[in-house]
């Protein structure tokens, strides 16, 4: 797509100043036209005052970045480093959730959750939410397991007493 020529006396900022070596002929891309350079005459270069005092060039090209350029981005990621997650909190949550299948690990997970909370307060590690979830899930499953065991014993006793009462 070609654009119509601009009106006014706009100058290309990437064009080298007069008096500097022109390397535009060295880096011509095939199929692209090169920018013509004004002949060295008594006229000032574009952007220079019309008197005898000319501004010194600031670099190899006007508007060029400084020699150092921008610093390379620092990887990985942005922001502050995240604190390490407490391993005991992870283990407590896993044991509490395994307690859904076997009620034996639920109280162990709840107790480990309490220990993990204490460690997190002392060391400042992350994982407080996992420790709290392990405590809640562990004690709820432990309570449900105890309730189920008590109901099981009551049902067995009722069946045993009902069976002896009918035989007498």
Secondary structure by P-SEA (a helix, b strand, c coil): cccccccccccccccccccccccccccccccbbbbbbcccccccccccccccccccccccccccccccccccccccccccccccccaaaaaaaaaaaaccccccaaaaaaaaaaaaaaaaaaccccaaaaaaaaaaaaaaaaaaaaaaaaaaaaaaaaaaaaaaaaac
